[in-house]
Amino acid sequence: MRILAIDTALGACSACVLEAGSAQPIAIEQVAMERGHAEALMPMIERVMGKVEGGFSSLDRVAVTIGPGSYTGLRVGISAARAIAFAAGIPAVGVSTLAATAAPLVGREGGRVIAAALDAKHGQVWFQALNAQGKQLVSIRQVNHRDAARAIGAGPVSLVGSAALAVANEAWAIGLDAVVVDDAKAPDVIWVARLGMIADPHSAPPRPLYLKEPETTPQDRARLPRR
């Protein structure tokens, strides 16, 4: 299987093409950015695919991060993934940002809880906890830092993600053995590809996963009354 993976959900714009069984991608580009995903993504995909023999017709699947993350960023990535999949006649699958963030630790942290914590702003965190084998212990949720730490249980815990240190501080305050492994602002797109390869297209659609309402609202005052 050859898969194109896309991530625009958080603080990066990323794309890569990975072949099943390969440790390294055929082509990859990752650029840290908080805004501008809409302008950056398609030129990036064109550059990445330009390095792939056979181009888009050689792809078997497209994977994209579906959230939680930036409302605008999610729409950019998911729209691109759906369009490419439709044009190529291949499946598109969705991968959660929390799963992709935690995935590098699965199987490496023997006996420890693996917790992914992403900054949701305003003192909130997008949070999920797994056991060392990757089985879910705490489902995806949006909570404050303290509640995230308390959801971990007795620990010990290895934390990853942009809010890992904030949750670790709360975990230390209640006496948990907590270690911050990585505080990256976005998942590694290679892991988005790897999880996309094993995802079931029927149960992992490329549909946004929102845990909070968008921070923008329609302007009612500008609307004309209906007749």
Summary of the structure (lengths in Angstrom):
residues: 227
radius of gyration: 18.4
end to end distance: 55.1
largest distance: 65.7
contacts: 787
relative contact order: 0.19
helix: 33%
strand: 29%
